[in-house]
Amino acid sequence: MVQILDVMEKALNGKPMSETDYQLRLFAPKIQEKVREYRIKYDPEHPIPEDNALADDLFQAGLELLVDVGAFCTSSGRVISFTESEVMEAVKRAPSKLYFGEGRDRKAMVPRKVEDKTPPWCLLGAGGGACSSDRSFLTLVEGYAEIPETNGITTPAITRVGGMRVRPASPLEVLAAMRNAVLAREACNRVGRQGIPIMNSLATAESDIAFAAALHPKFGMRQSDAYMICCMDPMKVDFARLNKVAVALSLGGHIGMCFGPLLGGYSGGPEGTAVSNVAHHMMGLLAYQSSWLLPFTIHLKYVASSPRDMLWVISSMGQAISRNTHILSLNLNYTTAGPCTPMCLYETTAAVTAAVTAGLSIESVGVATNKHEDRTTPVEPRISAEVGHAVAGMKRKDANELVKKLLAKYESKLDAPPLGKSLYECWDADARKPTKEYRGIIKRYKKEVAGMGLRVKEEE
């Protein structure tokens, strides 16, 4: 069983290699070799594939990729290698149930299978999106906590402290990360969900020092929360990230490794990107000592999860994991369009449908590619959760038809998506609900998707 000290031993004594050679001469060619060997082929007519053999081949290809190339430590310039027996032991020992939260908000995250009727775990919020002020932060997190389907909160990232923009690995980042923890707990307390878990480990804390500082219990983080640590693409780690792992393990928390292979990056097209996603799941169990995993694959051109080929990646890699393991995996989706637009809701509906019918749970949602401050509201994650519950148990064939109808609504607009409106232009903070304009858009959206065969919760 590989432990953190074993990871460090491998990182210090593994095969020396440059980062460029690892990425371009080892990882990239090997992933294309696996695609050819297993004849993995993307079918644009089936963004939600129904081929069980494809899913099983993807799993085997991902397993072999990890064994063949290992992970790369940028701090030591060495390859962290794993044997097939080490990988399979990690898969076998991966938790099949985890509890998060406290009191009445304490719930169990469980694995799901393809076309599973079990509702997905809903980790809802900004997906690390930026907010410009304490007021915006509290407004958003209060809204997330009030969503009935919320199982855990993914907080926004604070970009300013005392009027100064946060600088990485500086006292400003440390102070901002501490504030992230305090405000997140305060927001949940305000709406009566004191026990709900904060599961993205302080989106503001990018550096290891800020991460460690903000986890002090006085700021409100708990062992029953979760500790998210992001992997570099492709399958890379550094000492700063391993520092975070060591701190999280010492607190007894459950680490979730997030990873985002770029479609069009080192993994190549959709086929290689799906293989890379599968390999990252197993790499996370070992190198990052993860108990749960969070893929957020995005498109190099569109920086979103909603393009047709991306939906295929989400569905196919999800099926590979859920058919062949009991790994707890949540897919994070990004939209190109912004709040207060029908397109944003159609995009997140398609991505959530792809993930949930494949056997994944969800984190939602990165709105408008997550590039803009205060360009997100509590509406988008609420719609994502309602869709996730509505499509649980849906057959892949029906999901494929639904997704194609949704694509017809937005696919032609991906090159120039509407940015929509900012938080306070379409969310009434005092009433804690969307504006009249946004409520009208939601009502029309629900009528449209009902016509496609998807019935989500009626508006109150």
N, C-alpha and C positions, 0 to 999 in steps of 0.2 A: 504494500500500500504506500503510494507516494505521498510524503509529507512535505511541509514547507522547507525543512532542512535538506531534503533530497532535491527539491527544485533548485535551491541555492548551490548545492554541490554540482549539479548538472550545468547550472549557469556559469560556474567558475571553471569547470574542467571539461566542458563539452568541446566539440570540434570548432576551432577558430574559423571565422568567416566574416567577410565584410557584409554590411547591411544590404548593399547593392547586389552582391552575389547571391545572397539569400533570396531576395525578392525576385530578381530577374533571371538568375541562372539555375536556381533550385526550385523555388515555389511555383513560379509561373509556368515553366515547362512541365513540371510534374503534374500540375492540376489539369493541363490539357491532355497529358498522357492518360490520365484516369478517365477523362470525358470520352476519349476515343476508345479506350479499352472496354468500357461498359456501355458504349454506344448511347450515351445520354443525349437526348434531343428535345429541344424546346419546341412546342407546338402552339403557335399563336391562336389557334382555334379552340384550344383548351387551356385557358389561363388557370383553371382549376382542374388539373389532371386527375384521371380516375384509374391510373395504371399502378397497381400494387407492386409489380415487378420493377417499375421505374423507381419507386420509393426505396425498395430494398437494395437496388443497385447503387443508388445515391448514398445510402448508409455505408455500404461496403467500400465505395470509392472514397468517402470521407475518412473512414477508419484507416485505410491504406495510405491516404495522403498524409495524415498526421504521423503515422509510423515512419513514412519515408522521409519527411522533411522536418519533423519536430517543430518546436517553437524557437524563436530567435530572441536572444537577450541583447538589446542595443547597448546596455551599460558595459557588458563584458566582451561583446563581439563574439559570442559563442552560441552554438546551436544546443538547445535543450532537447535531448532525444528521449523518446519513450518507446518501450517495447510494446508489441501487441498485447502481451499478457498484462502489462501495466495499464494500458488503455481499457481493456475489457474488465479488469478488476475495478477500475474507477467507475465505469458504467454500471457494473453490478452493485457497487456500494453506494451509488448516488441515492440520496433520500427519495423516497416515494411519497412522503407527506411532510410538510413543514407547517408549523403554526406561527402566525404573526399577529401582533396586536395584543391588547389587554382588555379584560372585562368583556362586555357584550360585543366589542369589536374584534375579539380574538377569533380568528377563523383559520381553517386548514387549507393550504394550497395542495392540490392533488394533481397527479398526471391525468391527461386526457388522451383519448384515442381518436382516430379518424372517424368523423361523423358522430362524435360522442354527444349524448344528450346532456351531460353534465355542464352546467354553465361555466364559462371561463372565469379564472381569477381576473379581476378588473383592477389593474394598477392605473389610476387615473390622475391626470394633471397636465402639466406643460411639457413633459418629456425633456426637462432641462432648458426650456425656452427662457429668454431673457425678459426681466421686468425692471423698470427704471426706478422704482421707489418702494418703500415699505408699504405704502397704501395699496399699490398694485399687487404686491405679494400677498397681503392679507386678504384682499378682495378675491383673488384667484383661489387661494387655498381654502378659504371659507366655502366658496362655491363648489370646489371639488369634494370637500368633506360632506356636503349636503346631498350629494348624489346618492340615492339609496343603494345602487349597485357597487359603490366604491368599496373595495376590499383593502386598498392601500393607496397612499398619496405619492405622486411623483412631483416634487416641488419645482417651481421656476428657479432661475438663477438670478441672484442680486448683482447688478452691474455697477452700483455706486454706493459709496459709504461717505457720509459727510460731504456730499457734493462732488467727491473725487471718484473718477472711474477706477474700478478695481484693477490692480496690476498682479499678474501671476506670481505666486510664491513670495508675496510681499506681506507686510503687516495688514495692508488693506484687504487682501484676500482672506487672511486669518480672521480678521474682524467681521468680514462679510459672511464667512462660513458660519461663524458663531451666531450671527444674527439670523441666518437662514434657519438654524436649528430652533432658536427661541421663537421666531415668528411663526414657523410651521406648527409648533405645538400650541401656541397661543390661538392661531386661527382655528384649529380643530377644537380646542376648548370652547371657543366662543359659540360654536354651533352644536355643542353637546356630543361630540364624538371624541372624547378624551383618549380613548384607547386605540384609535385607528393608527396603524403603523405608517411611518415615513419610510419609503422603500427605495428611494434613489440616493440615499446617503448624501444629502446636501449637495444639490446641483452646483452650488457656488464653489465648492471645495475641489478644485482641480489638482492642486499640489498635495503632496503627502503631508506636509507640515500643517496645512489648513485642515485637511481631513482629520488628522489626529487631534488637533486642538479642539475642533468643534464637536468631537464625540465625547467630550467630558460630560458626565451625567448632569452637571449643573445647568447645561444648556437645553436639556430636554430629550436628548436621544436615549433610547432604551435598548436593552438586549433583545426585546421583542420586535424591534424595527428590523431593517435590512440594510446591508452595506453593499452598494453597487460600485464596482470598479471596472473601468473601461479598458478594453484591450486595443492595442494599435493594430491597424491592418498592414500586412497580413500576419496573423498569429505571432505577434511580437509582444515582448514584455520588457520592462526596465526595472532598475532597483527602486525607483520612486513608487511604482505600482506594487512591487513586492513589499515595500515598506507598509503600504496600505493593507495588504493582505495580512502581514504580521500583526498589525494593530487590531484589525477586525477579529482575527482568530483569538487574540488575547482577551477580547471582550466577550467571546462566546457567541458572536453574531453570525448570521447566515449571509455569506457573500454571494452576490449575484454578478457574474461577469457579463457586461454588455459588449457587444462587438458589431461592427458595421462594415463588412466587406462591400466595396463599391462595385456595382454592376458596371463594367467598363474599365475597371481598374486592373490590379494584378491578377484577379481571378478570371478576367476575360468576360465573355458573354454570360447569358443566364445559366447555361449549363454548368460552367466552371464556378460561378458564384453560388449556385446551390450546393455544389460539392464543398466549397470553402465553408459555407455556413454549417454544414454537418460536422466538418472537422473542427471548427471553432467550438462547437458544443463540448466535444470530448477534451479538447485542449484546455478549456476553461475549468473542467473538473480537476485537472492535474496541475497546470501551471499557476492558476489563480485560486485553487482550492475552493472552487465554487460549489454551492449547494443547489443553485438554480441559475438559469441562463436567460439572457435577454438579447436576441438578435434584433438589430435595427438596420438591416440592409437598405441602402438607398441607391438611387440611380445617379450615375456620374453626371449625366446631362441635366436631369430634372431635379435632383436632390429631393426625391420623394419616393414613396412606396407604391403609388397608385398606377404607374404605367403598366401596360399589359404584361410585358416580360417580367416586371418586378412582382406582379401578382403570382405569376407562375413560380418564381423563385420562392416566395413565401410559402405557397401551398406545397410545392414538391419537397422542400427541405423540411417543412413541418411534418409532412406525412412520413418522411424517412425517419425522423426522430421518434414520432409517436408510435409508429409501427414496430420499431426495433428496440426501443428503450422505455424506461419509465422516468426519463429526465424531465424535470420541471422546467418548462420553457415558455416564455412570454414574448410575443412579437410586438415591437414598437413600430407604429406607422407614422409617416410624415405625409402631409398634403402640400401641393403647390399653391393652392388657393387659400385666401385668408378668411377670417371670420365674417359672418353676415353675408355669405355667398352660398347659393345652392351647390356650386361645384365642390366647395370644401367638404360639405356633408356627403356628397356622392363619393368623393375620393376615400374618405375614412370608412364609409360603408363597404366599399369594395375591398379595401385592405383587411378590415376586420373579418369580413366574410371568408376571405382566403385563409386567414390564420385560424379562425375558430373551427371551420369545417375540416381543417387539416389535423386538428388535435392539439393546437396551441392555445394558450391563454393570451391576454393582451395587456400591453401598456399603451395608453392613448392620452395625448396625441401631440405630435410636433406640427404646429400649424404654420402655413406659409413658409415652408422649409426651415422653420425655426431660426430664421436669420434676423428677425425684426423685434425690437423691444415692444412689449405691450401689444403684440399682435396675436392674441389668443384670448379665449374666454372659457368659462365653465361649460358652455353649450357643447362644444365639440367632443370633449371626453364623455359627457352625458349621452350624446347620440351614439358614440362608439360603444358604450356599455349596453345601451338598449339594443343595439344591433347585435352585439355579441351574445346576449341572452336570447334574442329572437332566432338567430341562425343555429344555435346549438341543436344538434341532432339533424340538421339539414343534410341531405344526400349530396355528394360531390357533383353529380349530374345536374341537380337543381341549382346548386351554387354556381356552377359554370354558366348556366343560362342567365342567372341573376347578374353575375358580374359582367357579362357581355352587354346586358341592357344598361348597366351603370356606365360602362366604358363608352357607350354610344352618347351618353350625356356630357362627358367631359374630355374624352381622349383627344379630340381635335383642338382643345384649348390649352393643352399642356405647355406649349411653347410660349404662350402669353396669358397666364392665369390671372384672374382678378385678385388684387391684393386685399380687397375687402376693407373693413374698418378696424380701428384700434379698439382696445378694451372698453373704454368709457364711452365710445361712440355707439356701441351696440350692447352694452350691459349696464343695467341700472344697479349700482352698488348699494344704494339705500334699500331698494325693494328686493335685492338679491335675486334678480331675474333678468332675462334678456329684454331689450327694448321692444316696443310694439312692432317696429320694422322687422327685427330678427324673429320675433314670434310668428309673424306672417310667413317668413321664409321657411321656418321649421314646419309650420302647418302645411304649406304647399309641398315641401319635401316629403313629408310623411304620406301625403295623398299620392304622390308620384310613385314612391316605393311600394305602397300598397297595391298599386296597379301592376307592379312587377312581381307580385306574389310575396312580398315581405311586409309583415305587419309588426311594427314596433309599438311600444307603449303609447297610448293616447295622451295628448297634452292635458294637463290638469286645468 
